[in-house]
Amino acid sequence: LALHVCTFIATTGLVGVATWAICSRMTSTSGGAADDFFAGGRSLRWYVVAGSLMLTNLSTEQLVGLNGSVYKDQNLAGIWLEAGAAIAMIITATVFLPRYMSLGLTTTSGFLGERFDPFTRTMGSVLFLLYYVFVLCPIALYTGALAIRNIFDLQSLPLWSISAIIGTFGACYALFGGLKAVAVSDCLNGI
């Protein structure tokens, strides 16, 4: 158990220091705070964006949930979800992302506002927010807490408290570092 804790702290600290060092050397090529936060200052290289796209898709919901489901059911059909996601990410990166960037857009809701109207932009934002709050984040926090509790043998702690700690650290990291820090740390964690 002590080895697990030491390895976790050392690896997390190394990724944090390396992310800070890399991000501090990147210069922003955009003019606004929104671009700095949502588009990483438009200073991210293609391999950082590609790595972040791939590794954002691989979270505990896939590593714990999908693998557990495939093992339990003895059916590899669930793996097609990830293969299909890889195809969708390639299409997104090669077709849609260049169009977004050429239009100066940083979010999908921004695209909806440009393409349609402000009401559609607002409705899209509300739907995305509701999906993240009630579907995606709870699943990711639950499976992450489950993994941490089992790896570090924290059976005495309730899952909600581990989820709250993970959520707090993740929110602070994303809020203070922005997309640049998240994308760089995604790539470093993938290595």
Disulfide bonds with the S-S distance in Angstrom:
none
